[in-house]
């Protein structure tokens, strides 16, 4: 999309949560409220995504919450329905969006008018070095985190693409939710990585000051999800039949 092209406005259902979803990373949900069961059912029937937005004010259950203005589209990959109507849902983040306005209207869940958000193209000569520094610091953070949690860290392959690397770190690292939201809202890849360097340095220093216990067990690390992979396309097709 060029800088001069008009931004299309879309309408989609919103799922306010106490989490921040990033593009190409997984989201697991236990859907039990009737309004969101209806929303997910409609998304499956229409093969349509829904929008995940971090809650600024309010709760996930009960009255509609006040969301932040930037969220992420979620593509449904798998659903397990229980006899009582509840669902266990696996979705993957797609594009980010900016919430222009939202309403409850005649539906029991929020509907938002959105425009998609993309990172600004960059020709920075220092971006590769910045990405390399961020990846090395993140690896150090994961090793320390696994050691302090008495877990064995599996082999980790980080994305080579700087933008996806930034989303990976933002998704996995234990940053406070407001910091994760800030990273989601950024539209400069290098700025996101430089901010993560600052966050990670603070976390590494904190972990290094914590004595390491005896290791044991195994740790899990989130990896990017490709919603267009053949097995997910086959699942989505079968779920509509």
NORJO-V406328 format. One record per helix or strand. SS is the DSSP state (~ for helix, > for strand). FROM is the first residue (numbers start at 1). LEN is the number of residues. If there is no record, write none. Layout:
SS:FROM:LEN + SS:FROM:LEN
This chain:
>:9:9 + >:26:6 + ~:34:13 + >:50:8 + >:66:2 + >:70:12 + >:87:17 + >:111:7 + ~:127:22 + >:152:1 + ~:162:11 + ~:177:9 + ~:189:20 + >:218:1 + ~:230:10
